[in-house]
């Protein structure tokens, strides 16, 4: 067995519904976002969020 390094250790305890990769609750994730965030956490990656909760519908340009 290997010991967890500080980079591998969680920053602190997560709330029951907290996503380990983004600031949005897990119940706001669709299937794709949940897989994306799970892979992000497993790979220790730093990348943007694809959660539907992160989308601002008012930010889209009107035709």
MODELLER restraints for C-alpha pairs under 7 A, 6 or more apart:
rsr = mdl.restraints
at = mdl.atoms
rsr.add(forms.Gaussian(group=physical.xy_distance, feature=features.Distance(at['CA:17:A'], at['CA:25:A']), mean=5.51, stdev=0.5))
rsr.add(forms.Gaussian(group=physical.xy_distance, feature=features.Distance(at['CA:17:A'], at['CA:26:A']), mean=5.54, stdev=0.5))
rsr.add(forms.Gaussian(group=physical.xy_distance, feature=features.Distance(at['CA:18:A'], at['CA:24:A']), mean=6.85, stdev=0.5))
rsr.add(forms.Gaussian(group=physical.xy_distance, feature=features.Distance(at['CA:18:A'], at['CA:25:A']), mean=4.86, stdev=0.5))
rsr.add(forms.Gaussian(group=physical.xy_distance, feature=features.Distance(at['CA:18:A'], at['CA:26:A']), mean=5.80, stdev=0.5))
rsr.add(forms.Gaussian(group=physical.xy_distance, feature=features.Distance(at['CA:19:A'], at['CA:25:A']), mean=5.65, stdev=0.5))
rsr.add(forms.Gaussian(group=physical.xy_distance, feature=features.Distance(at['CA:19:A'], at['CA:26:A']), mean=5.26, stdev=0.5))
rsr.add(forms.Gaussian(group=physical.xy_distance, feature=features.Distance(at['CA:20:A'], at['CA:41:A']), mean=6.26, stdev=0.5))
rsr.add(forms.Gaussian(group=physical.xy_distance, feature=features.Distance(at['CA:21:A'], at['CA:37:A']), mean=5.46, stdev=0.5))
rsr.add(forms.Gaussian(group=physical.xy_distance, feature=features.Distance(at['CA:21:A'], at['CA:40:A']), mean=6.47, stdev=0.5))
rsr.add(forms.Gaussian(group=physical.xy_distance, feature=features.Distance(at['CA:21:A'], at['CA:41:A']), mean=5.61, stdev=0.5))
rsr.add(forms.Gaussian(group=physical.xy_distance, feature=features.Distance(at['CA:22:A'], at['CA:49:A']), mean=6.53, stdev=0.5))
rsr.add(forms.Gaussian(group=physical.xy_distance, feature=features.Distance(at['CA:24:A'], at['CA:53:A']), mean=6.75, stdev=0.5))
rsr.add(forms.Gaussian(group=physical.xy_distance, feature=features.Distance(at['CA:28:A'], at['CA:52:A']), mean=6.93, stdev=0.5))
rsr.add(forms.Gaussian(group=physical.xy_distance, feature=features.Distance(at['CA:28:A'], at['CA:53:A']), mean=6.05, stdev=0.5))
rsr.add(forms.Gaussian(group=physical.xy_distance, feature=features.Distance(at['CA:29:A'], at['CA:51:A']), mean=5.52, stdev=0.5))
rsr.add(forms.Gaussian(group=physical.xy_distance, feature=features.Distance(at['CA:29:A'], at['CA:52:A']), mean=6.40, stdev=0.5))
rsr.add(forms.Gaussian(group=physical.xy_distance, feature=features.Distance(at['CA:33:A'], at['CA:50:A']), mean=5.68, stdev=0.5))
rsr.add(forms.Gaussian(group=physical.xy_distance, feature=features.Distance(at['CA:33:A'], at['CA:51:A']), mean=5.06, stdev=0.5))
